[in-house]
Amino acid sequence: MAIDGGKGSVGPSPKTVEDGTYQPLSRPIFIYVSKKSLDSKPEVKEFVDFYLKNAAKLVKDVKYVALPPNAYTIGAEHIKKGKIGTVFGGTAEVGVKIEDLLKREASF
């Protein structure tokens, strides 16, 4: 279904999902892991590593659009550095690229 946010119709496609123009009908799906679990449970760390290495391939099986490749790299860097929190402020931001969201400093 095409949507019109005032600048003309935008149809669903991997490009419009990735560049943020197919909003609010698309959104990134992230996993959130507590620092305590990440630090104290090796299986949690293993799962997160597996997820970040394989999600781009596996999402196609459920007909989702993969995040940009760099998003998984940024996510892995956040885990390595122990960065936690969210980059979402609770409001919809049309036209924001996923990579730009990931580069923001997280809030708690």
N, CA, C and O atoms as a Tinker XYZ file with bonds, in Angstrom:
   432  protein
     1  N      0.839000   -1.156000    0.000000    73     2
     2  CA     0.000000    0.000000    0.000000    64     1     3
     3  C      0.898000    1.238000    0.000000    63     2     4     5
     4  O      1.803000    1.355000    0.826000    81     3
     5  N      0.649000    2.134000   -0.906000    73     3     6
     6  CA     1.389000    3.392000   -0.934000    64     5     7
     7  C      0.846000    4.327000    0.144000    63     6     8     9
     8  O     -0.339000    4.290000    0.474000    81     7
     9  N      1.732000    5.167000    0.688000    73     7    10
    10  CA     1.318000    6.156000    1.677000    64     9    11
    11  C      1.705000    7.537000    1.171000    63    10    12    13
    12  O      2.619000    7.686000    0.360000    81    11
    13  N      0.995000    8.543000    1.663000    73    11    14
    14  CA     1.289000    9.915000    1.250000    64    13    15
    15  C      1.395000   10.775000    2.493000    63    14    16    17
    16  O      0.395000   11.075000    3.144000    81    15
    17  N      2.618000   11.170000    2.815000    73    15    18
    18  CA     2.858000   12.018000    3.973000    64    17    19
    19  C      2.879000   13.490000    3.614000    63    18    20    21
    20  O      3.410000   14.304000    4.369000    81    19
    21  N      2.300000   13.848000    2.454000    73    19    22
    22  CA     2.256000   15.240000    2.041000    64    21    23
    23  C      3.230000   15.588000    0.937000    63    22    24    25
    24  O      3.206000   16.701000    0.411000    81    23
    25  N      4.084000   14.649000    0.583000    73    23    26
    26  CA     5.071000   14.911000   -0.469000    64    25    27
    27  C      4.889000   13.965000   -1.652000    63    26    28    29
    28  O      5.815000   13.766000   -2.438000    81    27
    29  N      3.710000   13.387000   -1.779000    73    27    30
    30  CA     3.446000   12.443000   -2.848000    64    29    31
    31  C      3.483000   11.011000   -2.335000    63    30    32    33
    32  O      4.010000   10.736000   -1.257000    81    31
    33  N      2.926000   10.119000   -3.109000    73    31    34
    34  CA     2.840000    8.710000   -2.708000    64    33    35
    35  C      4.203000    8.043000   -2.659000    63    34    36    37
    36  O      5.067000    8.272000   -3.505000    81    35
    37  N      4.364000    7.217000   -1.644000    73    35    38
    38  CA     5.577000    6.419000   -1.484000    64    37    39
    39  C      5.134000    4.975000   -1.331000    63    38    40    41
    40  O      4.349000    4.647000   -0.442000    81    39
    41  N      5.641000    4.120000   -2.198000    73    39    42
    42  CA     5.297000    2.707000   -2.138000    64    41    43
    43  C      6.274000    1.923000   -1.297000    63    42    44    45
    44  O      7.387000    2.380000   -1.041000    81    43
    45  N      5.863000    0.734000   -0.860000    73    43    46
    46  CA     6.763000   -0.111000   -0.065000    64    45    47
    47  C      7.828000   -0.747000   -0.943000    63    46    48    49
    48  O      7.528000   -1.320000   -1.990000    81    47
    49  N      9.066000   -0.641000   -0.506000    73    47    50
    50  CA    10.177000   -1.296000   -1.185000    64    49    51
    51  C     11.343000   -1.334000   -0.199000    63    50    52    53
    52  O     11.353000   -0.576000    0.771000    81    51
    53  N     12.313000   -2.197000   -0.431000    73    51    54
    54  CA    13.483000   -2.181000    0.456000    64    53    55
    55  C     14.127000   -0.794000    0.537000    63    54    56    57
    56  O     14.577000   -0.384000    1.608000    81    55
    57  N     14.173000   -0.070000   -0.584000    73    55    58
    58  CA    14.792000    1.261000   -0.591000    64    57    59
    59  C     14.015000    2.242000    0.289000    63    58    60    61
    60  O     14.616000    2.964000    1.084000    81    59
    61  N     12.674000    2.275000    0.155000    73    59    62
    62  CA    11.894000    3.243000    0.932000    64    61    63
    63  C     11.831000    2.883000    2.407000    63    62    64    65
    64  O     11.692000    3.761000    3.259000    81    63
    65  N     11.931000    1.605000    2.710000    73    63    66
    66  CA    12.003000    1.197000    4.115000    64    65    67
    67  C     13.351000    1.640000    4.691000    63    66    68    69
    68  O     13.409000    2.214000    5.778000    81    67
    69  N     14.432000    1.369000    3.953000    73    67    70
    70  CA    15.772000    1.690000    4.432000    64    69    71
    71  C     16.001000    3.196000    4.555000    63    70    72    73
    72  O     16.635000    3.645000    5.511000    81    71
    73  N     15.496000    3.979000    3.605000    73    71    74
    74  CA    15.769000    5.424000    3.668000    64    73    75
    75  C     14.790000    6.193000    4.548000    63    74    76    77
    76  O     14.904000    7.411000    4.689000    81    75
    77  N     13.827000    5.485000    5.141000    73    75    78
    78  CA    12.931000    6.115000    6.109000    64    77    79
    79  C     11.733000    6.821000    5.515000    63    78    80    81
    80  O     10.994000    7.483000    6.244000    81    79
    81  N     11.512000    6.704000    4.205000    73    79    82
    82  CA    10.379000    7.412000    3.609000    64    81    83
    83  C      9.083000    6.612000    3.646000    63    82    84    85
    84  O      8.013000    7.177000    3.419000    81    83
    85  N      9.150000    5.317000    3.926000    73    83    86
    86  CA     7.928000    4.514000    4.030000    64    85    87
    87  C      7.527000    4.374000    5.499000    63    86    88    89
    88  O      7.398000    3.271000    6.031000    81    87
    89  N      7.340000    5.501000    6.116000    73    87    90
    90  CA     6.903000    5.538000    7.520000    64    89    91
    91  C      5.591000    6.289000    7.579000    63    90    92    93
    92  O      5.403000    7.232000    6.810000    81    91
    93  N      4.703000    5.927000    8.429000    73    91    94
    94  CA     4.871000    5.118000    9.636000    64    93    95
    95  C      4.566000    3.637000    9.452000    63    94    96    97
    96  O      4.451000    2.918000   10.444000    81    95
    97  N      4.431000    3.156000    8.219000    73    95    98
    98  CA     4.095000    1.745000    8.027000    64    97    99
    99  C      5.298000    0.812000    8.057000    63    98   100   101
   100  O      5.143000   -0.395000    7.873000    81    99
   101  N      6.467000    1.336000    8.280000    73    99   102
   102  CA     7.641000    0.484000    8.477000    64   101   103
   103  C      8.399000    0.998000    9.682000    63   102   104   105
   104  O      8.337000    2.177000   10.029000    81   103
   105  N      9.106000    0.096000   10.301000    73   103   106
   106  CA     9.921000    0.474000   11.453000    64   105   107
   107  C     10.996000   -0.577000   11.636000    63   106   108   109
   108  O     10.793000   -1.741000   11.290000    81   107
   109  N     12.137000   -0.181000   12.174000    73   107   110
   110  CA    13.172000   -1.182000   12.447000    64   109   111
   111  C     12.775000   -2.034000   13.647000    63   110   112   113
   112  O     12.121000   -1.563000   14.577000    81   111
   113  N     13.177000   -3.263000   13.604000    73   111   114
   114  CA    12.953000   -4.161000   14.745000    64   113   115
   115  C     14.322000   -4.487000   15.317000    63   114   116   117
   116  O     15.173000   -5.073000   14.648000    81   115
   117  N     14.512000   -4.098000   16.559000    73   115   118
   118  CA    15.772000   -4.323000   17.249000    64   117   119
   119  C     15.557000   -5.291000   18.401000    63   118   120   121
   120  O     14.428000   -5.514000   18.839000    81   119
   121  N     16.632000   -5.852000   18.877000    73   119   122
   122  CA    16.567000   -6.611000   20.123000    64   121   123
   123  C     17.222000   -5.756000   21.201000    63   122   124   125
   124  O     18.165000   -5.008000   20.942000    81   123
   125  N     16.707000   -5.885000   22.395000    73   123   126
   126  CA    17.260000   -5.156000   23.534000    64   125   127
   127  C     17.666000   -6.182000   24.581000    63   126   128   129
   128  O     16.875000   -7.046000   24.959000    81   127
   129  N     18.891000   -6.081000   25.039000    73   127   130
   130  CA    19.449000   -7.044000   25.975000    64   129   131
   131  C     19.953000   -6.283000   27.195000    63   130   132   133
   132  O     20.610000   -5.251000   27.063000    81   131
   133  N     19.641000   -6.799000   28.383000    73   131   134
   134  CA    20.136000   -6.118000   29.578000    64   133   135
   135  C     21.638000   -6.331000   29.713000    63   134   136   137
   136  O     22.159000   -7.400000   29.396000    81   135
   137  N     22.306000   -5.322000   30.178000    73   135   138
   138  CA    23.762000   -5.401000   30.379000    64   137   139
   139  C     24.101000   -6.523000   31.352000    63   138   140   141
   140  O     25.085000   -7.237000   31.161000    81   139
   141  N     23.290000   -6.681000   32.392000    73   139   142
   142  CA    23.529000   -7.734000   33.381000    64   141   143
   143  C     23.507000   -9.117000   32.717000    63   142   144   145
   144  O     24.388000   -9.940000   32.966000    81   143
   145  N     22.506000   -9.368000   31.877000    73   143   146
   146  CA    22.426000  -10.665000   31.182000    64   145   147
   147  C     23.582000  -10.841000   30.204000    63   146   148   149
   148  O     24.150000  -11.927000   30.091000    81   147
   149  N     23.917000   -9.790000   29.514000    73   147   150
   150  CA    25.011000   -9.853000   28.550000    64   149   151
   151  C     26.330000  -10.170000   29.236000    63   150   152   153
   152  O     27.144000  -10.930000   28.712000    81   151
   153  N     26.540000   -9.582000   30.416000    73   151   154
   154  CA    27.786000   -9.778000   31.150000    64   153   155
   155  C     27.840000  -11.093000   31.929000    63   154   156   157
   156  O     28.920000  -11.644000   32.143000    81   155
   157  N     26.677000  -11.597000   32.352000    73   155   158
   158  CA    26.698000  -12.760000   33.252000    64   157   159
   159  C     26.264000  -14.072000   32.605000    63   158   160   161
   160  O     26.463000  -15.136000   33.190000    81   159
   161  N     25.683000  -14.019000   31.423000    73   159   162
   162  CA    25.186000  -15.239000   30.787000    64   161   163
   163  C     25.828000  -15.400000   29.416000    63   162   164   165
   164  O     25.456000  -14.709000   28.467000    81   163
   165  N     26.791000  -16.310000   29.310000    73   163   166
   166  CA    27.485000  -16.497000   28.025000    64   165   167
   167  C     26.529000  -16.832000   26.878000    63   166   168   169
   168  O     26.783000  -16.457000   25.733000    81   167
   169  N     25.431000  -17.536000   27.176000    73   167   170
   170  CA    24.492000  -17.907000   26.120000    64   169   171
   171  C     23.789000  -16.677000   25.534000    63   170   172   173
   172  O     23.422000  -16.672000   24.359000    81   171
   173  N     23.606000  -15.645000   26.346000    73   171   174
   174  CA    23.003000  -14.408000   25.844000    64   173   175
   175  C     23.971000  -13.727000   24.877000    63   174   176   177
   176  O     23.576000  -13.297000   23.793000    81   175
   177  N     25.217000  -13.634000   25.269000    73   175   178
   178  CA    26.245000  -13.039000   24.393000    64   177   179
   179  C     26.350000  -13.827000   23.089000    63   178   180   181
   180  O     26.453000  -13.239000   22.012000    81   179
   181  N     26.323000  -15.160000   23.183000    73   179   182
   182  CA    26.391000  -15.997000   21.984000    64   181   183
   183  C     25.195000  -15.760000   21.071000    63   182   184   185
   184  O     25.340000  -15.692000   19.850000    81   183
   185  N     23.997000  -15.634000   21.677000    73   183   186
   186  CA    22.807000  -15.378000   20.871000    64   185   187
   187  C     22.907000  -14.037000   20.157000    63   186   188   189
   188  O     22.618000  -13.947000   18.964000    81   187
   189  N     23.311000  -13.002000   20.871000    73   187   190
   190  CA    23.425000  -11.668000   20.274000    64   189   191
   191  C     24.438000  -11.692000   19.128000    63   190   192   193
   192  O     24.188000  -11.122000   18.067000    81   191
   193  N     25.572000  -12.346000   19.339000    73   191   194
   194  CA    26.575000  -12.461000   18.273000    64   193   195
   195  C     25.992000  -13.185000   17.053000    63   194   196   197
   196  O     26.181000  -12.752000   15.916000    81   195
   197  N     25.281000  -14.295000   17.305000    73   195   198
   198  CA    24.643000  -15.049000   16.218000    64   197   199
   199  C     23.634000  -14.170000   15.486000    63   198   200   201
   200  O     23.610000  -14.133000   14.255000    81   199
   201  N     22.808000  -13.467000   16.243000    73   199   202
   202  CA    21.781000  -12.602000   15.665000    64   201   203
   203  C     22.411000  -11.556000   14.746000    63   202   204   205
   204  O     21.984000  -11.383000   13.605000    81   203
   205  N     23.421000  -10.867000   15.251000    73   203   206
   206  CA    24.031000   -9.794000   14.473000    64   205   207
   207  C     24.750000  -10.311000   13.225000    63   206   208   209
   208  O     24.827000   -9.610000   12.215000    81   207
   209  N     25.270000  -11.525000   13.295000    73   207   210
   210  CA    25.970000  -12.096000   12.140000    64   209   211
   211  C     25.017000  -12.677000   11.098000    63   210   212   213
   212  O     25.368000  -12.760000    9.921000    81   211
   213  N     23.804000  -13.084000   11.520000    73   211   214
   214  CA    22.918000  -13.821000   10.628000    64   213   215
   215  C     21.574000  -13.171000   10.328000    63   214   216   217
   216  O     20.870000  -13.626000    9.427000    81   215
   217  N     21.204000  -12.144000   11.040000    73   215   218
   218  CA    19.873000  -11.553000   10.879000    64   217   219
   219  C     19.601000  -11.081000    9.463000    63   218   220   221
   220  O     18.496000  -11.269000    8.956000    81   219
   221  N     20.572000  -10.480000    8.820000    73   219   222
   222  CA    20.364000   -9.954000    7.464000    64   221   223
   223  C     19.947000  -11.060000    6.499000    63   222   224   225
   224  O     19.150000  -10.824000    5.591000    81   223
   225  N     20.476000  -12.256000    6.688000    73   223   226
   226  CA    20.111000  -13.379000    5.823000    64   225   227
   227  C     18.775000  -13.977000    6.239000    63   226   228   229
   228  O     17.961000  -14.331000    5.385000    81   227
   229  N     18.541000  -14.092000    7.541000    73   227   230
   230  CA    17.356000  -14.776000    8.049000    64   229   231
   231  C     16.070000  -13.973000    7.877000    63   230   232   233
   232  O     15.000000  -14.567000    7.745000    81   231
   233  N     16.140000  -12.658000    7.875000    73   231   234
   234  CA    14.915000  -11.857000    7.757000    64   233   235
   235  C     14.216000  -12.082000    6.421000    63   234   236   237
   236  O     12.997000  -11.937000    6.327000    81   235
   237  N     14.961000  -12.428000    5.411000    73   235   238
   238  CA    14.354000  -12.684000    4.104000    64   237   239
   239  C     13.387000  -13.861000    4.159000    63   238   240   241
   240  O     12.405000  -13.891000    3.418000    81   239
   241  N     13.658000  -14.833000    5.034000    73   239   242
   242  CA    12.779000  -15.994000    5.169000    64   241   243
   243  C     11.388000  -15.616000    5.666000    63   242   244   245
   244  O     10.411000  -16.303000    5.367000    81   243
   245  N     11.296000  -14.524000    6.425000    73   243   246
   246  CA     9.998000  -14.083000    6.946000    64   245   247
   247  C      9.494000  -12.841000    6.216000    63   246   248   249
   248  O      8.555000  -12.178000    6.657000    81   247
   249  N     10.142000  -12.545000    5.088000    73   247   250
   250  CA     9.748000  -11.440000    4.207000    64   249   251
   251  C      9.874000  -10.066000    4.864000    63   250   252   253
   252  O      9.085000   -9.164000    4.582000    81   251
   253  N     10.861000   -9.909000    5.735000    73   251   254
   254  CA    11.200000   -8.601000    6.290000    64   253   255
   255  C     12.289000   -7.993000    5.419000    63   254   256   257
   256  O     12.897000   -8.679000    4.598000    81   255
   257  N     12.526000   -6.719000    5.602000    73   255   258
   258  CA    13.613000   -6.036000    4.912000    64   257   259
   259  C     14.785000   -5.965000    5.885000    63   258   260   261
   260  O     14.635000   -5.519000    7.023000    81   259
   261  N     15.929000   -6.401000    5.432000    73   259   262
   262  CA    17.112000   -6.371000    6.292000    64   261   263
   263  C     17.530000   -4.937000    6.575000    63   262   264   265
   264  O     17.312000   -4.038000    5.763000    81   263
   265  N     18.130000   -4.742000    7.732000    73   263   266
   266  CA    18.742000   -3.456000    8.025000    64   265   267
   267  C     19.924000   -3.268000    7.081000    63   266   268   269
   268  O     20.432000   -4.248000    6.537000    81   267
   269  N     20.367000   -2.049000    6.877000    73   267   270
   270  CA    21.566000   -1.863000    6.058000    64   269   271
   271  C     22.735000   -2.630000    6.682000    63   270   272   273
   272  O     22.815000   -2.718000    7.908000    81   271
   273  N     23.639000   -3.186000    5.878000    73   271   274
   274  CA    24.739000   -3.985000    6.424000    64   273   275
   275  C     25.511000   -3.289000    7.547000    63   274   276   277
   276  O     25.903000   -3.932000    8.521000    81   275
   277  N     25.725000   -1.998000    7.415000    73   275   278
   278  CA    26.473000   -1.269000    8.432000    64   277   279
   279  C     25.739000   -1.232000    9.773000    63   278   280   281
   280  O     26.367000   -1.068000   10.819000    81   279
   281  N     24.417000   -1.385000    9.749000    73   279   282
   282  CA    23.650000   -1.364000   10.997000    64   281   283
   283  C     24.047000   -2.533000   11.903000    63   282   284   285
   284  O     24.111000   -2.382000   13.123000    81   283
   285  N     24.308000   -3.680000   11.312000    73   283   286
   286  CA    24.720000   -4.841000   12.106000    64   285   287
   287  C     26.122000   -4.632000   12.681000    63   286   288   289
   288  O     26.415000   -5.053000   13.799000    81   287
   289  N     26.975000   -3.979000   11.904000    73   287   290
   290  CA    28.322000   -3.659000   12.385000    64   289   291
   291  C     28.253000   -2.682000   13.549000    63   290   292   293
   292  O     28.932000   -2.860000   14.559000    81   291
   293  N     27.431000   -1.649000   13.403000    73   291   294
   294  CA    27.259000   -0.669000   14.485000    64   293   295
   295  C     26.701000   -1.350000   15.724000    63   294   296   297
   296  O     27.160000   -1.084000   16.835000    81   295
   297  N     25.713000   -2.229000   15.547000    73   295   298
   298  CA    25.149000   -2.966000   16.678000    64   297   299
   299  C     26.201000   -3.801000   17.397000    63   298   300   301
   300  O     26.240000   -3.835000   18.627000    81   299
   301  N     27.046000   -4.470000   16.633000    73   299   302
   302  CA    28.110000   -5.280000   17.231000    64   301   303
   303  C     29.094000   -4.397000   17.989000    63   302   304   305
   304  O     29.580000   -4.780000   19.054000    81   303
   305  N     29.390000   -3.215000   17.446000    73   303   306
   306  CA    30.286000   -2.283000   18.143000    64   305   307
   307  C     29.662000   -1.806000   19.457000    63   306   308   309
   308  O     30.352000   -1.677000   20.467000    81   307
   309  N     28.362000   -1.547000   19.435000    73   307   310
   310  CA    27.670000   -1.134000   20.665000    64   309   311
   311  C     27.779000   -2.224000   21.735000    63   310   312   313
   312  O     28.048000   -1.934000   22.901000    81   311
   313  N     27.570000   -3.462000   21.335000    73   311   314
   314  CA    27.669000   -4.578000   22.289000    64   313   315
   315  C     29.086000   -4.676000   22.831000    63   314   316   317
   316  O     29.282000   -4.826000   24.037000    81   315
   317  N     30.065000   -4.592000   21.958000    73   315   318
   318  CA    31.470000   -4.695000   22.368000    64   317   319
   319  C     31.836000   -3.596000   23.365000    63   318   320   321
   320  O     32.584000   -3.840000   24.312000    81   319
   321  N     31.311000   -2.390000   23.154000    73   319   322
   322  CA    31.613000   -1.254000   24.026000    64   321   323
   323  C     30.700000   -1.176000   25.251000    63   322   324   325
   324  O     30.882000   -0.316000   26.113000    81   323
   325  N     29.711000   -2.083000   25.324000    73   323   326
   326  CA    28.795000   -2.074000   26.466000    64   325   327
   327  C     27.778000   -0.946000   26.424000    63   326   328   329
   328  O     27.233000   -0.559000   27.457000    81   327
   329  N     27.520000   -0.415000   25.228000    73   327   330
   330  CA    26.540000    0.663000   25.090000    64   329   331
   331  C     25.138000    0.081000   25.188000    63   330   332   333
   332  O     24.798000   -0.873000   24.489000    81   331
   333  N     24.337000    0.661000   26.055000    73   331   334
   334  CA    22.964000    0.194000   26.220000    64   333   335
   335  C     22.018000    1.380000   26.117000    63   334   336   337
   336  O     22.455000    2.531000   26.089000    81   335
   337  N     20.729000    1.100000   26.063000    73   335   338
   338  CA    19.723000    2.146000   25.999000    64   337   339
   339  C     19.044000    2.160000   24.652000    63   338   340   341
   340  O     19.224000    1.250000   23.841000    81   339
   341  N     18.265000    3.193000   24.418000    73   339   342
   342  CA    17.514000    3.321000   23.174000    64   341   343
   343  C     17.804000    4.666000   22.513000    63   342   344   345
   344  O     18.175000    5.635000   23.175000    81   343
   345  N     17.630000    4.700000   21.221000    73   343   346
   346  CA    17.824000    5.941000   20.477000    64   345   347
   347  C     16.483000    6.542000   20.069000    63   346   348   349
   348  O     16.441000    7.566000   19.386000    81   347
   349  N     15.401000    5.917000   20.481000    73   347   350
   350  CA    14.072000    6.395000   20.135000    64   349   351
   351  C     13.546000    7.312000   21.232000    63   350   352   353
   352  O     13.629000    6.999000   22.420000    81   351
   353  N     13.011000    8.438000   20.814000    73   351   354
   354  CA    12.487000    9.408000   21.763000    64   353   355
   355  C     10.996000    9.298000   21.983000    63   354   356   357
   356  O     10.415000   10.124000   22.687000    81   355
   357  N     10.359000    8.291000   21.393000    73   355   358
   358  CA     8.933000    8.097000   21.600000    64   357   359
   359  C      8.055000    8.755000   20.547000    63   358   360   361
   360  O      6.832000    8.630000   20.616000    81   359
   361  N      8.629000    9.443000   19.586000    73   359   362
   362  CA     7.838000   10.055000   18.528000    64   361   363
   363  C      8.288000    9.520000   17.184000    63   362   364   365
   364  O      9.448000    9.145000   17.012000    81   363
   365  N      7.374000    9.486000   16.239000    73   363   366
   366  CA     7.714000    9.017000   14.891000    64   365   367
   367  C      8.516000   10.090000   14.174000    63   366   368   369
   368  O      8.158000   11.268000   14.198000    81   367
   369  N      9.579000    9.684000   13.549000    73   367   370
   370  CA    10.416000   10.595000   12.787000    64   369   371
   371  C     10.465000   10.105000   11.352000    63   370   372   373
   372  O     11.199000    9.167000   11.042000    81   371
   373  N      9.705000   10.716000   10.488000    73   371   374
   374  CA     9.654000   10.301000    9.092000    64   373   375
   375  C     10.918000   10.752000    8.389000    63   374   376   377
   376  O     11.365000   11.889000    8.547000    81   375
   377  N     11.492000    9.840000    7.607000    73   375   378
   378  CA    12.660000   10.169000    6.809000    64   377   379
   379  C     13.990000    9.989000    7.511000    63   378   380   381
   380  O     15.020000   10.413000    6.985000    81   379
   381  N     13.998000    9.372000    8.686000    73   379   382
   382  CA    15.255000    9.138000    9.390000    64   381   383
   383  C     15.789000    7.769000    8.983000    63   382   384   385
   384  O     15.087000    6.763000    9.079000    81   383
   385  N     17.023000    7.744000    8.532000    73   383   386
   386  CA    17.639000    6.482000    8.127000    64   385   387
   387  C     18.004000    5.666000    9.368000    63   386   388   389
   388  O     18.348000    6.220000   10.412000    81   387
   389  N     17.925000    4.366000    9.237000    73   387   390
   390  CA    18.234000    3.459000   10.329000    64   389   391
   391  C     19.660000    3.665000   10.825000    63   390   392   393
   392  O     19.897000    3.683000   12.033000    81   391
   393  N     20.600000    3.819000    9.920000    73   391   394
   394  CA    21.997000    4.019000   10.324000    64   393   395
   395  C     22.154000    5.299000   11.136000    63   394   396   397
   396  O     22.955000    5.342000   12.069000    81   395
   397  N     21.403000    6.337000   10.794000    73   395   398
   398  CA    21.472000    7.585000   11.558000    64   397   399
   399  C     20.927000    7.386000   12.973000    63   398   400   401
   400  O     21.453000    7.950000   13.933000    81   399
   401  N     19.877000    6.585000   13.094000    73   399   402
   402  CA    19.354000    6.276000   14.427000    64   401   403
   403  C     20.405000    5.564000   15.273000    63   402   404   405
   404  O     20.594000    5.884000   16.447000    81   403
   405  N     21.079000    4.605000   14.668000    73   403   406
   406  CA    22.060000    3.818000   15.408000    64   405   407
   407  C     23.282000    4.619000   15.836000    63   406   408   409
   408  O     23.962000    4.254000   16.795000    81   407
   409  N     23.560000    5.703000   15.133000    73   407   410
   410  CA    24.719000    6.526000   15.472000    64   409   411
   411  C     24.425000    7.479000   16.615000    63   410   412   413
   412  O     25.346000    8.077000   17.170000    81   411
   413  N     23.171000    7.630000   16.972000    73   411   414
   414  CA    22.812000    8.515000   18.084000    64   413   415
   415  C     23.306000    7.928000   19.399000    63   414   416   417
   416  O     23.490000    6.717000   19.521000    81   415
   417  N     23.514000    8.775000   20.353000    73   415   418
   418  CA    23.856000    8.294000   21.689000    64   417   419
   419  C     22.575000    7.806000   22.354000    63   418   420   421
   420  O     21.548000    8.483000   22.311000    81   419
   421  N     22.639000    6.662000   22.950000    73   419   422
   422  CA    21.462000    6.062000   23.582000    64   421   423
   423  C     21.103000    6.782000   24.860000    63   422   424   425
   424  O     21.963000    7.318000   25.559000    81   423
   425  N     19.813000    6.781000   25.152000    73   423   426
   426  CA    19.323000    7.323000   26.417000    64   425   427
   427  C     18.782000    6.162000   27.249000    63   426   428   429
   428  O     18.478000    5.093000   26.720000    81   427
   429  N     18.670000    6.384000   28.528000    73   427   430
   430  CA    18.238000    5.304000   29.420000    64   429   431
   431  C     16.902000    5.618000   30.033000    63   430   432
   432  O     16.378000    4.822000   30.813000    81   431
